[in-house]
Amino acid sequence: MRLLHTSDWHLGRTLHGVDLLDHQAAALDHLVDVVRAERVDALLVAGDVYDRAIPPVEAVTLLSDALARLSELTTVVLTSGNHDSATRLGFGAALMRERVRLRTRLATLAEPVEVADGLVYGLPYLDPDLTRGDLASADDEGGTPVLPARSHEAVTSAAMRRVRADLAGRRAGVRRAVVMAHAFVVGGQPSESERDIRVGGVDQVPAGVFAGMDYVALGHLHGPQGLSGVDGTVLRYSGSPLAYSFSEQHHTKSSVLVDLSGAEPVTELVPAPVPRRLADVTGTLDQLLGAGGETHVDDWVRVTVTDAARPSELFRRVRERFPHALVVQHVPADSAARITASRVVTAAADPLEVVDAFVRRVTGTAPTPAEVAVLRRAYEDVADAERSA
C-alpha cells in the first residue's frame, strides 16, 4: 500500500492580507503531479481543508476542481479539522464519487476505507465539548453511558477504542492499518499559525493513544515532523503545503510518501513548491535600503527598522525597496535598555500608564503632552461607552 499524506491546506487563507489562492492552486497542482508520478493507492488529507467554517466561493471551487482531478488518479480520503465546519465539508458525502471518501462524522470514524491490502480510518477533529456525549461508552455494570473526560486525550482514546474494535473483527487478511487524526500530539513542535485547541487547559494527546496502528497520518501542526510511537507505530505530521506565518519561514514544506509494502513503513518527504520565500530583515533604514536588504527584495518580508528615531515616510520608503513587505515595524535597537524594569500588566494596572510604557517602548521616547491628551480622551470615551452599554 502506497499513500501520499498531506494536511492543513487552509484553502481561502490570506497571509497578512495577501490572497494566497493562486499559490494554493499551484500547491494542489503539485499534489496532482505527485499522485500521478508515484501511482499512490490513496491521498490522505488530514484536516483543515478550508481555513474557516464558511469558506469563500473561490476556495470551494478550487477544492471541487482538485478533487475531480485527483479522483481520476487515486482514492482521496479527507477528514475535517478544527478550522473546518465538519457539516459543511461533509455535505453530500453520500453523493460523492466512489474515490472521494469524506470522514467528517463520528458515526463513520470506525468505518474504514479499504485501500489495496490495508484499511484507512479517518477521525474527524474531535472537540471534547462537542463529541463527549456521542463517544460515551457503557462501561459500568448498569450499562449507563460513561462520558469521556473533558480532554482531547480522552475523546481521542474513546474514538481509537472503536477503531480497534472494528479492526479486530477485520484483521484476518488485513496487512496494514492506518489512522488519520487532526490533533496536537505530545512532542509536536507548533508554529504561530495553528489555532489554539485547548479545552480546560489541555490540548495534547499522547502518542500511545494510537498504538497498534502501522501509520498515523496527522494534521494540525504546520511543520513537517515525525514523532516517537509505541510498538512500531509511525506517526508523522505532513505539515501545511504553504507557510502561513513568519514562524514557518525555515520549514521545508512537503507531503509524505508512505510505503507500507515492506516489513516496516517507509516514509519519504516530497518537497512542495515555494511561491515566495519568507524572511525577517532587520537593520537601520540606511542599511536596509543599501546592501543589507539586497538579497530579500523579492521575498515576503517582515521589516524591522532599528533607527533610534522613527525615520520619516518609513512605510513608503520600505515598500519601495521591498515591494512584497508584509510587516513594517520600528523597534529602536536600544529600546530595551530604555525600559528600566518590566512588569506584568494586570487588570489593576492604570490603562494610561500601560499605554505610556507601550509608546516609550515602541518609539523610544515618552509621549508628548498632545499625545497624552489624545490617549486620555480615547480612554475616557471607551470607558464612557462601556458604562452606558
HELIX and SHEET records of a PDB file:
HELIX    1   1 LEU A   21  GLU A   38  1                                  18    
HELIX    2   2 VAL A   57  SER A   71  1                                  15    
HELIX    3   3 ALA A   86  LEU A   89  1                                   4    
HELIX    4   4 ALA A   93  LEU A   95  5                                   3    
HELIX    5   5 LEU A  106  THR A  108  5                                   3    
HELIX    6   6 PRO A  128  THR A  131  1                                   4    
HELIX    7   7 HIS A  152  ARG A  170  1                                  19    
HELIX    8   8 ALA A  207  PHE A  210  5                                   4    
HELIX    9   9 PHE A  246  GLU A  248  5                                   3    
HELIX   10  10 LEU A  285  LEU A  289  1                                   5    
HELIX   11  11 ALA A  291  HIS A  296  5                                   6    
HELIX   12  12 LEU A  314  ARG A  321  1                                   8    
HELIX   13  13 SER A  335  ARG A  338  1                                   4    
HELIX   14  14 PRO A  351  THR A  363  1                                  13    
HELIX   15  15 PRO A  369  SER A  388  1                                  20    
SHEET    1   A 6 VAL A 100  ARG A 103  0                                        
SHEET    2   A 6 THR A  75  THR A  79  1                                        
SHEET    3   A 6 ALA A  42  ALA A  46  1                                        
SHEET    4   A 6 ARG A   2  THR A   6  1                                        
SHEET    5   A 6 SER A 254  ASP A 259 -1                                        
SHEET    6   A 6 VAL A 266  PRO A 271 -1                                        
SHEET    1   B 2 THR A  14  LEU A  15  0                                        
SHEET    2   B 2 VAL A  18  ASP A  19 -1                                        
SHEET    1   C 6 VAL A 113  VAL A 115  0                                        
SHEET    2   C 6 GLY A 118  GLY A 122 -1                                        
SHEET    3   C 6 ARG A 176  HIS A 182  1                                        
SHEET    4   C 6 TYR A 215  GLY A 219  1                                        
SHEET    5   C 6 VAL A 234  TYR A 237  1                                        
SHEET    6   C 6 GLN A 225  LEU A 227 -1                                        
SHEET    1   D 2 PHE A 184  VAL A 185  0                                        
SHEET    2   D 2 GLN A 204  VAL A 205  1                                        
SHEET    1   E 3 LEU A 278  GLY A 283  0                                        
SHEET    2   E 3 TRP A 300  VAL A 305  1                                        
SHEET    3   E 3 ALA A 325  HIS A 330  1                                        
END                                                                             
